[in-house]
Amino acid sequence: MEAAIIGSVVFLALTVTFLFVLFDHAVSGVRLKEARLNYDYDVIIVGGSIAGPVMAKALADQNRRVLLLERSLFTKPNRIVGELLQPGGMDVLMKLGMDECAKSVGMPCHGYVVLDERGDEIRLPYAAGLQGFSFHFGDLVNNLRKYVWQNCQPAVTMLEATVTEVLVERVAPCVNRAYGVVYTTAAEYNVPESPFTGAPPSRTDSTSMSEEVQKTATAPLVIMCDGGSSKFKAMYQHYDPAANYHSHFVGLIIRNARLPQEGYGTVFFGKKGPILSYRLDPNELRVLVDYNKPALPSLVEQSRWLSEEIAPCLPSNMQEDFIKAAQSTQNIRSMPIAFYPATFPSIRGYVGIGDHANQRHPLTGGGMTCAFSDAFLLAEKLLEIKEMRSSDVVEMADIEDSIQNAIVSYARGRVVHSSSINILSWALYAVFGTRLLRNACLEYFARGGECVSAPMALLAGVDHSPQRLLWHYTRVMFNGALNLATLSGPRNCRGKDTPSFGRRCINAATFFVSPFRVLEALYLLIAAACVAVPVAYSEFVSIWRLINPTGFLSSIYKTVRVAVCRSLLNGRKRKPIGL
């Protein structure tokens, strides 16, 4: 009887869901106006930092007419993250012929070295033939822009301009579509004599700032590559901001110091979180220190914290240079880190890639790999559309529908290449920040072989399998629990030597009569589940994977959700961008 009731309820729920989807499809398909004609471009790209130039190159290869708008086009940016590109990101650049942009300014990175609190080193190399690159962020961005400038004209038009508005029109009941942007630029727009070469000009050198004019540009597709702090993300995506920042990375550049293993990114451990270091050039090292609180103290307090609490956690040969750099507050940079899952566009003709779509923790250096893979995937989805503009109303309507289908297919399909990188970044950060989980992870790496090669393939962005990530994550934690039960593994041995097989059997037999060890093993497994399950859920579970994210019902849902979040959940002040 109970089984029949449950079956009836499930059947009723599926029927109602199907009817809702059918209703949404029917209403969203009712056109209120004819398709727009006479577009200026095929595609408008907003943002020319990392993802923008790569997206422009991929579209130029398809002979699309592209407008790329960047507010500081001829000025080299300066950031403390986005300085390490994994092998998976290099693979995408190689496919597009842009790999020299990274190689020419980068230092080869062959993997990672982890130094635990005792000073023991665990080397985690990439597979043979793979390497990443680390560099000054601005050098890579400058090279990407320069490549597009020199090789993609006249298909790509690049302008130094600030986008102030996305042009939107109502095309169906409660359904909107982007058809262009409004931007401001200098009235007397001047391109530098030798753009992207030599000393970068200031903004006032590249454009006359005495007066700015407002202009519009139209295209059937607007691609947002303007990063995680874009104001447009909250306006035109199903975006769920966090209540506050998750943590911060505090960055320094130290000179003349040497890493324990040159050619490898290095992870140290502070008292409360990881410390990441990698080489930017032959003379400079970047050091990123985790500050695991939502708000940062003053620069003076940061300087004291770095000098007194973080420096002693570094190798002795790095401490003097680190303290010297930390004593000047002018050398200290920081970046807030916020957690938000993958988003879907809420209007048609609009899509975000890279950090505009979602962010992950920068500890694993996977952001640029995701951004480049996003650009490549979106270009593949658009490849089937022969022409993106037409002078015929009926044909243009079909083109708009094809573009929208490509956008939705991309938004749902990007989980294949981004999910493992995103989950791994947040999980590894949490694991490294908890002693028991960290010990389990390091003991698993110490086993070598597949216990290193498989996780490193996931970290490198060359293996996108979430099933393999789950398998190894589970093995890490059960291996840690087994080591606790048998008192084996270098971090659980009570003596100096690894216990024999017989001793491990005796330890296992006494495990269940030792409440402390049982509780410790249970805590390890429960804590591991509490780390992985919420992150995996946010990555894979979304109603928009089943329902049209730009339809009639989704528009009503977004309006109600934003109103509730603003009025009840302090939505205007949430992070990284308020609603």
C-alpha positions as CSV (number, residue, x, y, z in Angstrom):
1,M,0.0,0.0,0.0
2,E,2.8,2.4,1.0
3,A,4.7,1.6,-2.2
4,A,1.7,2.3,-4.3
5,I,1.2,5.7,-2.6
6,I,4.8,6.6,-3.1
7,G,4.7,5.6,-6.7
8,S,1.6,7.7,-7.3
9,V,3.2,10.7,-5.7
10,V,6.3,10.3,-7.8
11,F,4.2,9.9,-11.0
12,L,2.2,13.0,-10.1
13,A,5.3,15.1,-9.5
14,L,6.8,14.0,-12.8
15,T,3.6,14.8,-14.6
16,V,3.3,18.3,-13.1
17,T,7.0,19.0,-13.9
18,F,6.4,17.9,-17.5
19,L,3.4,20.1,-17.8
20,F,5.3,23.1,-16.4
21,V,8.1,22.5,-18.8
22,L,5.7,22.2,-21.7
23,F,3.9,25.4,-20.6
24,D,7.2,27.2,-20.3
25,H,8.3,26.1,-23.7
26,A,5.0,27.2,-25.3
27,V,4.9,30.7,-23.7
28,S,8.6,31.4,-24.2
29,G,8.2,30.6,-27.9
30,V,5.6,33.3,-28.5
31,R,7.4,36.1,-30.2
32,L,6.3,39.6,-29.4
33,K,8.3,41.3,-32.1
34,E,10.2,40.4,-35.2
35,A,13.9,39.4,-35.1
36,R,16.2,42.4,-35.1
37,L,18.2,43.0,-38.3
38,N,21.3,45.2,-39.2
39,Y,23.6,44.1,-36.4
40,D,27.0,45.8,-36.3
41,Y,28.9,42.7,-35.4
42,D,28.5,38.9,-35.1
43,V,29.7,38.9,-31.5
44,I,30.6,41.5,-28.8
45,I,33.1,40.4,-26.2
46,V,33.2,42.5,-23.0
47,G,36.6,42.2,-21.2
48,G,40.0,41.7,-22.6
49,S,42.0,40.2,-19.8
50,I,42.4,36.4,-19.9
51,A,39.3,34.8,-21.5
52,G,38.5,37.7,-23.9
53,P,41.5,37.5,-26.3
54,V,41.3,33.7,-26.4
55,M,37.6,33.9,-27.2
56,A,38.3,36.5,-29.9
57,K,40.9,34.3,-31.5
58,A,38.6,31.2,-31.5
59,L,35.9,33.2,-33.2
60,A,38.3,34.8,-35.6
61,D,39.2,31.3,-36.8
62,Q,35.5,31.0,-37.7
63,N,35.6,34.2,-39.7
64,R,33.2,35.9,-37.3
65,R,33.2,39.7,-37.1
66,V,34.0,40.5,-33.4
67,L,34.2,43.6,-31.3
68,L,36.3,43.3,-28.1
69,L,35.9,46.0,-25.5
70,E,38.4,46.4,-22.7
71,R,38.5,49.5,-20.4
72,S,42.4,49.3,-20.0
73,L,43.3,47.7,-23.3
74,F,46.8,49.1,-23.6
75,T,47.7,49.1,-19.9
76,K,49.4,46.0,-18.5
77,P,47.3,44.7,-15.5
78,N,48.8,43.8,-12.2
79,R,47.2,41.1,-10.1
80,I,48.5,38.6,-7.5
81,V,46.7,35.6,-8.9
82,G,46.3,34.3,-12.4
83,E,50.0,33.7,-12.5
84,L,50.2,29.9,-12.9
85,L,48.8,28.1,-15.9
86,Q,48.2,24.4,-15.7
87,P,49.1,22.0,-18.5
88,G,45.4,21.7,-19.4
89,G,45.3,25.5,-20.1
90,M,48.4,25.2,-22.2
91,D,46.8,22.5,-24.3
92,V,43.9,24.9,-25.2
93,L,46.4,27.6,-26.1
94,M,48.3,25.2,-28.3
95,K,45.1,24.2,-30.2
96,L,44.5,27.9,-30.9
97,G,48.2,28.6,-31.8
98,M,48.6,30.9,-28.8
99,D,50.9,28.9,-26.6
100,E,53.9,31.1,-27.2
101,C,52.1,33.9,-25.4
102,A,52.7,31.9,-22.2
103,K,56.0,30.3,-23.0
104,S,57.8,33.5,-24.0
105,V,57.2,35.1,-20.6
106,G,56.8,32.1,-18.3
107,M,58.9,29.9,-16.1
108,P,58.3,26.2,-16.7
109,C,56.5,24.4,-13.9
110,H,56.8,20.6,-13.7
111,G,54.4,20.0,-10.8
112,Y,54.3,20.7,-7.1
113,V,56.4,20.0,-4.0
114,V,54.6,19.8,-0.6
115,L,56.6,20.5,2.6
116,D,54.9,19.4,5.8
117,E,55.4,20.9,9.2
118,R,58.3,18.6,9.8
119,G,60.1,19.7,6.7
120,D,59.5,16.4,4.8
121,E,59.2,16.9,1.0
122,I,56.7,15.2,-1.2
123,R,57.2,15.7,-4.9
124,L,54.1,15.7,-7.1
125,P,55.2,15.8,-10.7
126,Y,53.0,16.1,-13.8
127,A,53.0,13.2,-16.2
128,A,55.9,13.0,-18.6
129,G,55.6,15.5,-21.4
130,L,53.3,17.9,-19.5
131,Q,54.3,21.2,-18.0
132,G,52.7,24.4,-16.9
133,F,54.0,27.9,-16.8
134,S,54.2,30.7,-14.1
135,F,54.6,34.3,-15.0
136,H,53.6,37.9,-14.1
137,F,49.9,38.1,-14.8
138,G,50.2,41.3,-16.8
139,D,52.9,39.8,-19.1
140,L,50.6,37.0,-20.2
141,V,47.6,39.3,-20.7
142,N,49.7,41.7,-22.7
143,N,50.9,38.9,-25.0
144,L,47.4,37.6,-25.5
145,R,46.1,41.0,-26.5
146,K,49.1,41.6,-28.7
147,Y,48.6,38.3,-30.5
148,V,44.9,39.1,-31.3
149,W,45.9,42.7,-32.3
150,Q,48.5,41.5,-34.8
151,N,46.9,38.3,-36.1
152,C,43.1,38.6,-36.0
153,Q,42.4,41.8,-37.8
154,P,40.2,42.7,-39.6
155,A,37.9,40.0,-38.1
156,V,38.5,41.4,-34.6
157,T,38.1,45.1,-33.6
158,M,39.7,45.9,-30.3
159,L,38.7,49.2,-28.5
160,E,39.7,50.7,-25.2
161,A,36.3,51.4,-23.8
162,T,34.2,50.9,-20.7
163,V,30.9,49.1,-21.1
164,T,28.2,50.8,-19.0
165,E,25.0,48.9,-20.1
166,V,23.8,45.8,-21.8
167,L,21.1,46.6,-24.3
168,V,18.1,44.3,-23.7
169,E,14.7,44.0,-25.4
170,R,11.5,42.0,-24.6
171,V,11.1,39.2,-27.2
172,A,8.5,37.0,-25.5
173,P,6.3,37.2,-22.4
174,C,8.7,37.9,-19.5
175,V,11.6,36.8,-21.8
176,N,14.4,39.3,-22.6
177,R,17.2,39.2,-25.1
178,A,20.6,41.0,-25.2
179,Y,21.3,42.7,-28.5
180,G,24.3,44.9,-27.8
181,V,26.1,47.2,-25.4
182,V,26.5,50.9,-24.5
183,Y,30.1,51.9,-23.9
184,T,32.1,55.1,-23.3
185,T,35.4,55.9,-24.9
186,A,37.6,58.9,-25.5
187,A,36.2,61.5,-27.9
188,E,39.7,61.6,-29.5
189,Y,40.6,58.0,-29.5
190,N,44.3,57.4,-30.1
191,V,46.0,54.1,-30.4
192,P,49.7,54.1,-29.1
193,E,52.3,54.1,-31.8
194,S,53.5,50.6,-30.8
195,P,50.8,49.0,-28.8
196,F,51.7,46.1,-26.5
197,T,55.4,46.6,-27.0
198,G,58.0,48.3,-24.8
199,A,56.9,50.1,-21.6
200,P,53.1,50.0,-21.3
201,P,51.4,53.4,-21.6
202,S,49.2,54.9,-19.0
203,R,45.5,55.2,-19.9
204,T,45.9,58.9,-20.5
205,D,48.7,58.2,-23.0
206,S,46.6,55.8,-25.0
207,T,43.4,57.8,-25.1
208,S,42.5,61.4,-24.6
209,M,40.6,61.6,-21.3
210,S,39.6,65.3,-21.7
211,E,36.1,64.1,-22.9
212,E,34.4,60.8,-23.2
213,V,31.6,60.0,-25.6
214,Q,28.9,57.3,-25.3
215,K,28.4,54.9,-28.2
216,T,26.4,51.7,-28.9
217,A,27.3,48.5,-30.6
218,T,24.9,45.7,-31.5
219,A,25.4,41.9,-32.1
220,P,23.2,38.9,-31.7
221,L,25.6,37.5,-29.1
222,V,27.2,39.2,-26.1
223,I,30.0,37.3,-24.3
224,M,31.0,38.5,-20.9
225,C,34.7,38.0,-20.1
226,D,34.9,40.7,-17.4
227,G,35.7,38.5,-14.4
228,G,34.1,37.5,-11.1
229,S,33.3,41.1,-9.9
230,S,31.2,42.0,-12.9
231,K,28.1,44.0,-12.0
232,F,26.4,42.4,-15.0
233,K,26.6,38.9,-13.5
234,A,24.1,39.8,-10.9
235,M,21.8,41.4,-13.4
236,Y,21.7,38.8,-16.2
237,Q,22.6,35.5,-14.7
238,H,20.9,33.1,-12.2
239,Y,23.6,34.1,-9.7
240,D,23.6,33.1,-6.1
241,P,26.0,35.2,-4.1
242,A,27.6,34.2,-0.8
243,A,26.8,36.0,2.5
244,N,30.4,37.1,2.8
245,Y,33.9,36.5,1.5
246,H,35.2,33.0,2.1
247,S,38.8,34.0,2.8
248,H,41.7,36.0,1.4
249,F,45.0,35.4,-0.3
250,V,47.7,37.8,0.9
251,G,50.5,38.1,-1.6
252,L,54.2,39.2,-1.6
253,I,57.0,39.1,-4.1
254,I,60.3,38.2,-2.6
255,R,63.6,38.5,-4.5
256,N,66.8,36.5,-4.6
257,A,65.3,33.6,-2.6
258,R,65.3,30.0,-3.9
259,L,62.6,27.4,-3.7
260,P,63.3,24.0,-2.2
261,Q,62.9,22.5,-5.7
262,E,63.1,25.0,-8.5
263,G,60.7,24.4,-11.4
264,Y,58.0,23.3,-9.0
265,G,55.2,25.2,-7.3
266,T,55.6,24.7,-3.6
267,V,53.1,24.4,-0.8
268,F,54.1,25.1,2.8
269,F,51.8,25.1,5.8
270,G,51.1,27.9,8.2
271,K,49.5,27.6,11.5
272,K,46.0,27.8,10.0
273,G,46.3,27.3,6.3
274,P,48.4,26.7,3.2
275,I,51.1,28.9,1.8
276,L,51.7,28.7,-2.0
277,S,54.9,29.9,-3.7
278,Y,56.1,29.7,-7.4
279,R,58.6,31.5,-9.5
280,L,57.5,34.5,-11.6
281,D,60.9,35.2,-13.3
282,P,64.6,34.3,-12.6
283,N,64.8,36.8,-9.7
284,E,61.3,36.9,-8.2
285,L,59.1,34.5,-6.3
286,R,55.4,34.9,-5.5
287,V,54.3,33.9,-2.1
288,L,50.5,33.6,-1.5
289,V,49.4,33.2,2.2
290,D,46.0,32.0,3.1
291,Y,44.1,34.3,5.6
292,N,41.0,32.3,6.4
293,K,38.7,35.0,7.6
294,P,36.1,37.1,5.7
295,A,37.7,40.4,6.6
296,L,41.3,41.5,6.5
297,P,43.0,43.5,9.3
298,S,44.9,46.7,8.5
299,L,48.1,46.6,6.4
300,V,50.2,47.3,9.5
301,E,48.6,44.2,11.2
302,Q,49.1,42.2,8.1
303,S,52.8,43.1,8.0
304,R,53.1,42.0,11.7
305,W,51.2,38.8,11.0
306,L,53.4,37.9,8.0
307,S,56.7,38.7,9.8
308,E,55.9,37.0,13.1
309,E,53.6,34.2,12.3
310,I,54.1,33.2,8.7
311,A,57.8,33.7,8.2
312,P,58.8,31.0,10.8
313,C,56.7,28.4,8.7
314,L,59.0,28.9,5.7
315,P,62.4,27.3,5.0
316,S,65.2,29.2,6.7
317,N,66.7,30.3,3.4
318,M,63.5,32.1,2.5
319,Q,62.7,33.8,5.9
320,E,65.0,36.8,5.7
321,D,63.8,37.9,2.2
322,F,60.2,37.2,3.2
323,I,60.4,39.3,6.3
324,K,62.2,42.1,4.4
325,A,59.4,42.2,1.8
326,A,56.6,42.0,4.5
327,Q,58.0,44.9,6.6
328,S,56.9,47.3,3.8
329,T,53.1,47.6,3.6
330,Q,53.5,48.8,0.0
331,N,54.6,45.3,-0.9
332,I,51.5,43.6,0.5
333,R,48.7,42.8,-1.9
334,S,45.5,40.9,-1.2
335,M,42.6,39.3,-3.0
336,P,39.3,38.3,-1.5
337,I,37.9,34.9,-2.4
338,A,34.2,34.2,-2.6
339,F,32.4,30.9,-3.2
340,Y,29.6,30.8,-5.8
341,P,28.6,27.8,-8.0
342,A,28.3,27.8,-11.8
343,T,25.7,30.2,-13.1
344,F,23.4,30.1,-16.1
345,P,22.4,33.2,-18.2
346,S,18.9,34.5,-17.4
347,I,18.4,36.4,-20.7
348,R,18.9,35.2,-24.3
349,G,21.9,36.3,-26.4
350,Y,24.1,36.7,-23.4
351,V,26.6,34.3,-21.9
352,G,29.5,34.5,-19.4
353,I,32.8,32.6,-19.5
354,G,35.7,32.2,-17.1
355,D,35.2,33.8,-13.7
356,H,32.0,35.5,-14.9
357,A,30.4,32.0,-15.0
358,N,31.9,30.8,-11.6
359,Q,35.0,30.8,-9.6
360,R,37.0,28.3,-7.7
361,H,39.7,28.6,-5.0
362,P,42.9,29.9,-6.5
363,L,45.0,27.5,-4.5
364,T,45.2,24.9,-7.4
365,G,45.7,27.5,-10.1
366,G,42.8,26.2,-12.2
367,G,41.1,29.5,-13.1
368,M,42.8,30.2,-16.4
369,T,42.5,26.6,-17.5
370,C,38.7,26.8,-16.9
371,A,38.5,30.1,-18.7
372,F,40.4,28.9,-21.8
373,S,38.4,25.7,-21.9
374,D,35.2,27.7,-21.6
375,A,36.2,29.8,-24.7
376,F,37.1,26.8,-26.7
377,L,33.9,25.0,-25.8
378,L,31.7,27.9,-26.6
379,A,33.4,28.4,-30.0
380,E,32.8,24.8,-30.8
381,K,29.1,25.2,-30.0
382,L,28.9,28.2,-32.3
383,L,30.8,26.5,-35.1
384,E,27.7,24.8,-36.5
385,I,26.0,28.2,-37.1
386,K,27.2,29.2,-40.6
387,E,26.1,32.9,-40.4
388,M,25.2,34.9,-37.3
389,R,23.6,37.8,-39.2
390,S,21.0,38.0,-41.9
391,S,18.9,40.6,-43.7
392,D,15.9,38.2,-43.7
393,V,13.6,38.4,-40.7
394,V,12.6,34.7,-40.7
395,E,16.2,33.5,-41.2
396,M,17.5,35.9,-38.5
397,A,14.9,34.4,-36.1
398,D,16.2,31.0,-36.8
399,I,19.8,32.2,-36.2
400,E,18.8,33.7,-32.9
401,D,17.3,30.4,-31.8
402,S,20.4,28.5,-32.9
403,I,22.6,30.9,-31.0
404,Q,20.5,30.5,-27.9
405,N,20.7,26.7,-28.2
406,A,24.5,26.9,-28.5
407,I,24.6,29.1,-25.3
408,V,22.4,26.6,-23.3
409,S,24.4,23.7,-24.6
410,Y,27.6,25.4,-23.6
411,A,26.3,26.4,-20.1
412,R,25.2,22.8,-19.4
413,G,28.2,21.2,-21.0
414,R,31.0,23.2,-19.3
415,V,30.6,21.1,-16.2
416,V,32.5,18.4,-18.0
417,H,35.8,20.3,-18.0
418,S,35.2,22.6,-15.0
419,S,33.6,20.4,-12.3
420,S,36.7,18.4,-11.3
421,I,38.9,21.5,-11.2
422,N,36.3,23.4,-9.1
423,I,35.6,20.6,-6.7
424,L,39.3,19.8,-6.3
425,S,40.2,23.4,-5.5
426,W,37.7,23.8,-2.7
427,A,38.2,20.3,-1.3
428,L,42.0,20.6,-1.3
429,Y,41.9,23.9,0.4
430,A,39.7,22.5,3.2
431,V,41.8,19.3,3.4
432,F,45.0,21.3,3.7
433,G,43.5,23.5,6.4
434,T,42.5,20.6,8.7
435,R,45.4,18.6,10.3
436,L,43.7,15.2,10.3
437,L,42.6,15.5,6.7
438,R,45.9,16.9,5.6
439,N,47.8,14.0,7.1
440,A,45.6,11.6,5.3
441,C,46.2,13.4,2.0
442,L,50.0,13.6,2.4
443,E,50.2,9.9,3.4
444,Y,48.2,9.0,0.3
445,F,50.6,11.0,-1.9
446,A,53.6,9.3,-0.1
447,R,52.4,6.0,-1.6
448,G,53.5,7.2,-5.0
449,G,52.5,5.7,-8.3
450,E,48.8,6.1,-9.2
451,C,48.2,7.8,-5.9
452,V,50.2,10.8,-7.3
453,S,49.8,10.5,-11.1
454,A,45.9,10.4,-11.1
455,P,45.3,13.3,-8.7
456,M,48.0,15.4,-10.6
457,A,46.3,14.7,-13.9
458,L,43.1,16.1,-12.4
459,L,44.9,19.1,-10.9
460,A,46.7,19.7,-14.2
461,G,43.3,19.9,-16.1
462,V,44.1,17.1,-18.5
463,D,41.8,14.6,-16.8
464,H,38.2,15.9,-16.4
465,S,36.7,12.8,-14.8
466,P,34.7,13.6,-11.6
467,Q,34.3,9.8,-11.1
468,R,38.0,9.5,-10.9
469,L,38.2,12.4,-8.5
470,L,35.6,10.9,-6.2
471,W,37.4,7.5,-6.3
472,H,40.7,8.9,-5.2
473,Y,39.2,11.3,-2.7
474,T,37.4,8.3,-1.1
475,R,40.6,6.3,-1.2
476,V,42.5,9.1,0.5
477,M,40.2,9.2,3.4
478,F,39.7,5.5,3.9
479,N,43.5,5.1,3.7
480,G,43.8,7.7,6.4
481,A,41.2,5.9,8.5
482,L,43.1,2.6,8.0
483,N,46.3,4.3,9.1
484,L,44.6,5.6,12.2
485,A,43.3,2.1,13.0
486,T,46.7,0.4,12.5
487,L,48.8,3.3,13.8
488,S,50.8,3.1,10.5
489,G,51.9,5.9,8.2
490,P,54.6,8.3,9.1
491,R,52.2,10.7,10.8
492,N,50.5,8.1,13.0
493,C,53.4,6.0,14.1
494,R,54.0,6.3,17.9
495,G,57.5,5.1,17.4
496,K,60.2,6.2,15.0
497,D,59.9,3.2,12.7
498,T,57.0,2.1,10.6
499,P,55.4,-0.9,12.4
500,S,55.7,-4.4,11.0
501,F,52.7,-6.2,9.5
502,G,52.3,-8.1,12.8
503,R,52.3,-5.0,14.8
504,R,49.7,-3.4,12.5
505,C,47.5,-6.4,13.0
506,I,47.7,-6.0,16.8
507,N,47.0,-2.3,16.5
508,A,43.9,-3.0,14.3
509,A,42.7,-5.6,16.8
510,T,42.9,-3.0,19.7
511,F,41.3,-0.2,17.5
512,F,37.7,-0.8,18.7
513,V,38.6,-0.8,22.4
514,S,40.3,2.6,22.0
515,P,37.5,5.2,22.0
516,F,39.9,8.1,21.1
517,R,41.1,6.3,17.9
518,V,37.6,5.3,16.9
519,L,36.4,8.9,17.3
520,E,39.4,10.2,15.4
521,A,38.7,7.9,12.5
522,L,35.0,8.7,12.5
523,Y,35.8,12.4,12.6
524,L,38.1,12.0,9.6
525,L,35.5,10.3,7.5
526,I,32.6,12.6,8.5
527,A,34.7,15.7,8.0
528,A,35.8,14.5,4.6
529,A,32.2,14.0,3.6
530,C,31.2,17.4,4.9
531,V,33.9,18.9,2.7
532,A,33.1,17.1,-0.6
533,V,29.3,16.7,-0.6
534,P,28.3,20.4,-0.5
535,V,30.8,21.3,-3.1
536,A,29.8,18.5,-5.4
537,Y,26.2,19.2,-4.9
538,S,26.6,22.9,-5.9
539,E,28.6,21.9,-8.9
540,F,26.2,19.3,-10.4
541,V,22.7,20.0,-9.1
542,S,20.9,22.9,-10.7
543,I,17.3,23.2,-11.9
544,W,18.6,24.9,-15.0
545,R,20.2,21.7,-16.3
546,L,16.6,20.5,-16.9
547,I,14.6,23.7,-17.4
548,N,15.2,26.5,-19.9
549,P,17.2,29.2,-17.9
550,T,15.9,32.0,-20.1
551,G,12.3,31.1,-20.4
552,F,9.0,32.5,-18.9
553,L,9.1,30.6,-15.7
554,S,12.8,31.2,-15.1
555,S,12.3,35.0,-15.5
556,I,9.6,35.0,-12.9
557,Y,11.7,32.8,-10.6
558,K,14.6,35.2,-10.8
559,T,12.5,38.2,-10.1
560,V,11.0,36.7,-7.0
561,R,14.3,35.2,-5.8
562,V,16.1,38.5,-6.2
563,A,13.3,40.4,-4.4
564,V,13.4,38.0,-1.4
565,C,17.2,38.0,-1.3
566,R,17.3,41.8,-1.2
567,S,14.6,42.2,1.4
568,L,15.3,39.3,3.7
569,L,18.9,38.2,3.1
570,N,20.8,41.5,2.8
571,G,21.2,40.7,-0.9
572,R,22.7,44.1,-1.9
573,K,25.8,43.5,0.3
574,R,26.5,39.9,-0.6
575,K,29.7,38.8,-2.2
576,P,31.5,39.0,-4.6
577,I,28.7,41.2,-6.1
578,G,25.4,42.1,-4.5
579,L,22.1,41.7,-6.1
